[in-house]
Amino acid sequence: MTKEQLVYLRNTSQFKCPQCDSPLRLKIGKIVIPHFAHIVLTDCLSSFSERESPTHLIGKQQLAEFFTRVGCIVSVEAYLPKISQRPDLLVKKNKRSFAIEFQCSVIPIVDIEKRNLGYSKVNTRSIWMLRTPLNIYKDSKGITYIKLSRFMQYFITNETTTATLITYNPSTSEFIYISHLMHLNDTAFVAKISALSIEQQTFPFAQVKTLTTAERAEYWNMFKYKRSRSLHNRIMSGKFGAMDKFLKNCYEQRIVPEDMPLFVGFPIKGSEVIQNNLIEWQLALLISFKEKHMDFNCITNEWIESFIILHCKVADTDKAKTVISHYCRLLQFINYKIDVPISQQQISESILINYFNGEKLQIDVIVERI
């Protein structure tokens, strides 16, 4: 809504709090985003999860208008008595119900899981829409390095087989897509950032285009650059000295860290679930293969789980096992020989690029809108 429309609405309407039924004032200033406030201070939090900031209020209003425009039946702060929960928006379309949560602050993951469980009990799908972080929507659009906190990583979806995080920016009325996420290390990713105005958005939400050949090449070069910098910095920092297990492994394998073959520290889809550095856990895995005289045909889920317990810190063991299985698939693709020293493996970069591009092609979904 325009400022003029809001002023007209304020002058011609009365507003009440949906929780405590007390009168509200619509505040339209020059600095703070327009929002409602109690005329008389009151405590009406008993059925609400948290106090709402002006950003949250205006974002919720904009999203309610959006879902109405695309043909949904929308209820704002609808109370669900069977589970004693109140989503920001309850949206119904084609006999399906959706609980829309516009999340502007960090809350415990256990609270999110608890809410999701409640919605599932009443056959309502939960959709969490994070507010676009300042450090992302101020950056230029396109392929870039970004950092995503562990909290934000929780909301990465793979429903369209490409890792994507859809956020919303009330200040610009845009959906910001952080897509084609490629995990590098801890909170670091390469991603393609694109924007879609609220007027252009659809529901179900529009999906992203396939990466072009040039974009896949850009991803590969960015991966190599960041990997090289990481290895160089690891040597220079020497933070753990003789206790650094990674540097110790390099020494025992007679590998200069900066000369580490490219297949060690290779980006694997979903690897953010393993909180160790990519290069560290992949090198440890290769060493374990050799020490245990393993054969790829003998690697079981049980063996992978035992490796995780000994060498990795993970957020989800089952997902971590899948990630390690995918890395084993890469090793088989490049014909990695377990009985040959890591530094003596004859594997060309072109083979790795072919695998990398093949994986990107398999996980991308074509949609001509973004």
ZILIN-V265853 format. One record per pair of residues at least 12 apart in sequence whose ideal C-beta (glycine too) atoms are under 8 Angstrom apart, sorted by the first residue. I is the first residue (numbers start at 1). J is the second residue. D is the distance in Angstrom with one decimal. If there is no record, write none. Layout:
i:j:d
I:J:D
I:J:D
This chain:
i:j:d
1:61:7.9
1:65:7.8
3:28:6.5
3:34:7.7
6:26:6.8
6:28:5.2
6:34:5.5
7:28:6.2
9:26:6.8
10:26:4.3
10:28:6.5
13:26:8.0
15:36:6.1
17:36:7.8
17:38:6.5
17:42:7.8
17:44:5.9
18:76:7.2
18:77:5.1
19:44:4.2
19:45:7.8
19:46:7.5
19:47:5.9
19:48:6.0
19:77:7.6
20:42:5.6
20:44:3.5
22:38:5.7
22:39:7.2
22:40:6.4
22:42:5.4
22:44:7.1
23:38:7.7
23:39:4.9
23:40:7.7
24:36:4.4
24:37:6.6
24:38:6.2
24:39:6.8
25:37:5.4
25:38:7.7
25:39:5.2
32:54:5.3
33:54:4.4
33:55:5.9
33:57:7.6
33:58:4.6
33:170:6.8
33:171:7.5
34:54:7.5
34:58:6.2
35:54:3.8
35:57:4.5
35:58:6.3
36:57:6.3
47:79:6.5
47:84:7.9
47:86:5.8
48:77:7.7
48:86:6.5
49:86:7.4
49:111:8.0
49:115:8.0
50:105:7.1
50:107:7.4
53:104:5.9
53:105:7.7
55:104:5.5
55:131:6.5
55:170:5.8
55:171:8.0
56:102:6.3
56:104:4.6
56:131:7.7
58:170:4.9
59:102:5.0
59:104:7.1
59:131:6.5
59:168:6.1
59:170:3.8
60:76:6.9
60:88:5.1
60:89:6.7
60:102:5.3
62:168:7.9
62:170:5.8
62:173:6.0
62:198:6.3
63:88:7.6
63:89:6.2
63:100:6.4
63:102:5.9
63:129:7.0
63:168:6.8
64:76:5.5
64:89:5.7
66:198:5.2
66:201:6.5
66:203:7.9
67:89:6.5
67:91:5.0
67:100:7.2
67:203:6.5
70:93:8.0
70:201:7.7
70:202:6.2
70:203:4.5
71:93:6.5
71:203:8.0
72:91:4.7
72:92:6.3
72:93:4.5
72:203:6.6
73:91:7.2
73:92:4.3
73:93:7.3
74:89:5.9
74:90:7.3
74:91:5.6
74:92:8.0
75:89:7.1
75:90:4.4
75:91:8.0
76:88:7.4
76:89:6.0
78:90:3.9
80:118:7.7
80:119:7.9
80:122:5.9
80:124:7.6
82:121:7.1
82:122:5.5
83:118:3.9
83:119:7.2
83:121:5.7
83:122:5.8
84:118:7.9
85:99:7.8
85:115:6.3
85:118:4.9
85:119:7.1
87:99:3.7
87:100:6.2
87:101:5.8
87:119:7.3
87:124:8.0
87:126:7.6
88:100:5.6
88:101:5.4
88:102:5.0
89:102:7.7
90:124:7.5
93:203:6.9
96:125:7.1
97:122:7.6
97:123:6.6
97:124:4.3
97:125:7.1
98:124:6.6
98:125:5.2
98:126:7.5
98:127:5.5
99:115:7.9
99:119:4.7
99:124:5.0
99:125:7.1
99:126:4.7
99:127:7.0
100:127:5.3
100:129:6.5
101:115:7.3
101:126:6.6
101:127:7.2
101:128:4.9
101:129:6.9
102:129:5.1
102:131:7.0
102:168:6.7
103:128:5.7
103:129:6.9
103:130:5.2
103:131:6.9
104:130:7.9
104:131:4.4
106:149:7.6
106:151:5.0
109:151:7.2
109:154:5.7
112:128:7.0
112:154:7.1
128:155:5.5
129:166:6.9
129:167:6.9
129:168:5.1
130:152:6.5
130:155:5.9
130:165:7.2
130:167:4.7
130:168:7.5
131:167:6.5
131:168:6.4
131:169:7.1
131:170:7.2
132:167:4.1
132:168:6.4
132:169:4.0
132:174:7.8
132:176:4.4
133:152:7.3
133:167:7.4
135:147:7.4
136:167:7.5
136:176:6.6
136:178:6.7
136:193:6.5
137:169:5.1
137:172:7.1
137:174:7.7
137:176:5.5
137:195:7.9
139:193:6.9
141:193:5.2
141:194:5.8
141:195:6.2
142:192:6.7
142:193:6.6
142:194:7.9
143:190:6.8
143:191:7.3
143:192:5.0
143:193:7.9
143:215:6.2
143:218:5.3
143:219:6.8
143:222:7.3
144:190:7.4
144:191:6.7
144:192:8.0
144:193:6.2
145:184:7.9
145:188:6.7
145:189:7.3
145:190:6.0
145:222:6.9
145:226:7.1
146:178:6.8
146:188:7.8
146:189:5.5
146:190:7.8
146:191:5.3
146:193:7.4
147:187:4.6
147:188:5.8
147:189:7.4
148:165:7.2
148:178:7.6
148:181:7.9
148:187:5.7
148:189:5.9
149:187:6.1
150:187:7.1
150:315:7.8
152:165:6.6
153:187:7.5
153:272:5.4
156:181:6.2
156:272:7.5
158:269:7.9
158:270:7.4
160:207:5.1
160:208:7.7
160:365:4.5
161:362:7.7
161:363:4.9
161:364:7.8
161:365:6.3
162:179:6.3
162:180:5.8
162:208:6.7
162:363:4.9
162:364:5.5
162:365:5.9
163:179:7.5
163:180:7.1
163:181:4.0
163:182:7.9
163:269:6.8
163:270:7.3
163:363:7.8
164:177:6.4
164:178:6.9
164:179:4.4
164:180:7.6
164:181:6.9
164:207:7.8
164:208:6.5
165:177:7.8
165:178:4.3
165:179:7.7
165:181:7.0
166:178:7.7
166:205:6.1
172:195:7.6
173:197:6.4
173:198:4.6
173:199:8.0
174:195:4.6
174:196:6.6
174:197:5.5
174:198:6.8
175:195:7.0
175:196:4.7
175:197:7.8
175:198:6.9
175:201:5.5
175:205:7.3
176:193:6.6
176:194:7.6
176:195:5.5
177:192:7.8
177:193:7.0
177:194:4.9
177:195:7.3
177:196:6.8
177:208:5.9
177:370:6.0
178:191:5.0
178:192:7.9
178:193:5.7
179:191:6.5
179:192:5.2
179:193:7.8
179:194:7.0
179:208:4.4
179:370:8.0
180:192:4.7
180:208:7.0
180:211:5.8
180:219:7.5
180:360:7.7
180:364:7.2
182:219:6.0
182:223:6.8
182:267:5.0
183:267:6.3
183:268:7.7
183:270:7.6
183:271:4.7
183:272:4.4
183:278:7.5
184:223:6.9
184:226:5.3
184:227:7.5
184:230:7.9
184:267:6.8
184:278:7.0
185:226:7.7
185:230:6.3
185:277:5.4
185:278:5.9
186:275:6.9
186:277:7.3
188:226:7.1
189:272:7.7
190:219:5.7
190:222:5.0
190:223:6.7
190:226:7.7
192:208:7.4
192:211:7.2
192:215:7.1
194:208:7.0
194:370:5.0
196:369:7.0
196:370:5.5
200:369:7.2
202:369:7.9
206:367:6.0
206:369:4.4
206:370:5.9
207:365:5.3
207:367:4.1
207:369:7.8
207:370:7.4
208:364:7.8
208:365:6.9
208:367:6.2
208:370:5.1
209:364:7.8
209:366:6.3
209:367:6.1
209:368:6.7
209:369:7.9
209:370:6.2
210:361:7.5
210:364:4.0
210:365:7.1
210:366:4.9
211:360:5.8
211:364:5.8
213:357:8.0
216:356:7.5
216:357:5.3
216:360:5.2
219:356:7.9
219:360:7.1
220:353:6.1
220:356:5.9
220:357:7.9
223:267:5.7
224:262:7.3
227:262:7.8
227:265:5.2
227:279:7.3
228:258:7.1
230:265:7.8
230:277:7.5
230:279:7.1
231:257:4.7
231:258:5.2
231:260:6.2
231:265:7.9
231:279:7.0
232:258:6.0
234:246:6.9
234:247:7.3
234:257:6.2
235:247:7.6
235:257:5.5
235:258:6.9
245:280:7.6
245:284:7.9
246:277:7.4
246:279:7.2
246:280:4.9
246:283:6.8
249:283:5.5
249:284:6.7
249:287:6.0
250:283:7.5
252:287:8.0
253:283:7.7
253:287:6.9
253:341:6.8
253:342:5.5
253:343:6.8
254:341:7.3
254:343:6.3
255:342:6.2
255:343:5.0
259:343:7.4
260:279:6.6
260:283:7.5
261:342:6.4
261:343:7.2
261:345:6.1
261:347:6.6
262:347:7.9
262:349:6.1
262:352:5.5
263:330:6.9
263:331:7.2
263:334:6.0
263:336:7.0
263:345:7.5
263:347:5.9
263:352:6.1
264:279:5.8
264:282:5.1
264:283:5.3
264:286:6.9
264:342:7.0
265:277:7.8
265:278:4.7
265:279:3.5
265:282:6.0
265:283:7.9
266:278:7.3
266:282:6.8
266:327:7.1
266:330:6.1
266:352:7.1
266:356:7.9
267:356:7.6
268:323:5.4
268:326:5.2
268:327:5.2
268:330:7.3
269:323:7.5
269:326:6.5
269:359:6.9
269:363:6.5
270:319:6.1
270:322:6.7
270:323:5.2
270:326:7.7
271:323:5.1
273:314:5.8
273:315:5.2
273:316:5.3
273:319:4.4
273:320:5.2
273:323:6.2
274:312:5.3
274:313:7.5
274:314:5.4
274:320:5.3
274:323:6.1
274:324:8.0
275:312:7.6
275:313:4.5
275:314:6.6
275:315:6.8
276:311:7.4
276:312:5.4
276:313:6.0
281:311:6.1
281:312:5.5
282:327:6.3
283:342:7.6
284:307:7.9
284:311:4.6
285:307:6.5
285:311:7.5
285:324:6.8
285:327:7.0
286:336:8.0
286:342:5.8
288:307:5.8
288:311:7.5
289:338:4.8
290:338:5.9
290:339:7.2
293:338:7.8
294:338:6.2
295:338:7.1
296:328:6.3
296:331:7.2
296:332:5.6
296:338:7.7
299:328:6.0
301:321:5.8
304:321:4.9
304:324:5.1
304:325:6.8
305:317:6.6
305:321:6.2
307:324:7.2
308:320:5.5
308:321:6.9
308:324:7.3
330:355:6.0
333:351:7.9
333:355:5.3
334:347:4.9
334:351:5.5
334:352:6.7
334:355:6.9
335:347:7.6
